[in-house]
């Protein structure tokens, strides 16, 4: 029987895994970081005890699974867990706590434990809730914890207490799984709606942000959401699919959530069409457009599954597009798009579209670059001169 955890192994060193690794380093548990990618391990070279050999996890009393749940194509996939199940057989069958930190389908934790065999006796689920770019450390965010046994639940809560992470225990473990999917789905439904509302406001000639600020003065029953070019990234747009799959397997439909998923995918096209309409009204057939922001969210460099990039690429099929983003990681930036790191103050554009607004975005300077400024984050369109006067 496992009585306590003295050393942690973090399995998967992506965005969340790197945060978990840092959490347990601060807690003094001498974590071992494991990833199958040598490039990823090298990128974290400043940290000790990093490996691509699963056998190096042998000293760990607990394994925190921070594995990806998407395929490179963007489709939901648990293939990384399939690889782990096979690789784990090279570890000794001693009791270890296995904590599933990844977002997973309802019922997945229980199934994984069965597949792990002797390695799956003490298993829990504590889904991460990290929000990159917010400035909040992973350890500051309460963890919902569910488990397959009282032993696993107690060990998980005690483990996170060593890192001073607040926990909320639930049972059965499916409640923990469903809670994370609910959080993401709630966000997607609201983001999809506010983007629809912002499009209406733009076409009515009012600013969505002004309406939202007014509504937010109500001290109850309203939660402000900000518009944009759609929810991007590898979490909010994709994880709600697991709820839709669960609904289908249960013989019911979730039309509101389904519409939110579909609607979010259409926002990019609808906004691009509105931009084309504005340019067409000024008689411009092929315009010079500056798209501001390329990351999937503000103040964070990751451009994977970025809605802003999808928007820019859609515009580029009809116009000459330049993307301006001073912080984007170019690893995931498409080679067929022009990128500038500094504001092109010496250039003139037919339109400037703010898709993502980082904290240092200089809107006043952007206004000087074009007679048309579409601020998707405020849901506003500004024209400094009559569009009809610019027909050419």
Buried (B, 14 or more C-beta within 10 A) or exposed (E): EBEEBEBBBBBBBBBBBBBBBBBBBEBEBBBBBBBBEEEBBEBBEEBEBBBBEBEBBBEBBBBBBBBBBBEEEEEBBBEBBEEBBEBBEEBEEEBBBBBBBBBBBBBBBBBBBEBBEEBBBBBBBBBBBBEBBEEEEBBEBEBBBBBBBEBBBBBBBBBBEBBEBEBEBBEEBBBBBBBBBEBBBBBBBBBBBBBBBBBEBBEEEEBBBEBBEEEEEEEEEEEEBBBBBBBBBBBBBBBBBBBBEBBEEEEEEBEEBBBBBEBBBEBBEBBBEBBBEBBEBBEBEEBBBBBBBBBBBBBBBBBBBBBBBBBBBBBBEBBBBBBBBBBBBEEBBBEEBEBEEEBEEEEEBBBBBBBBBBEEBEBEEBBEBBBBBBBBBBBBBBBEEEBEEBEE
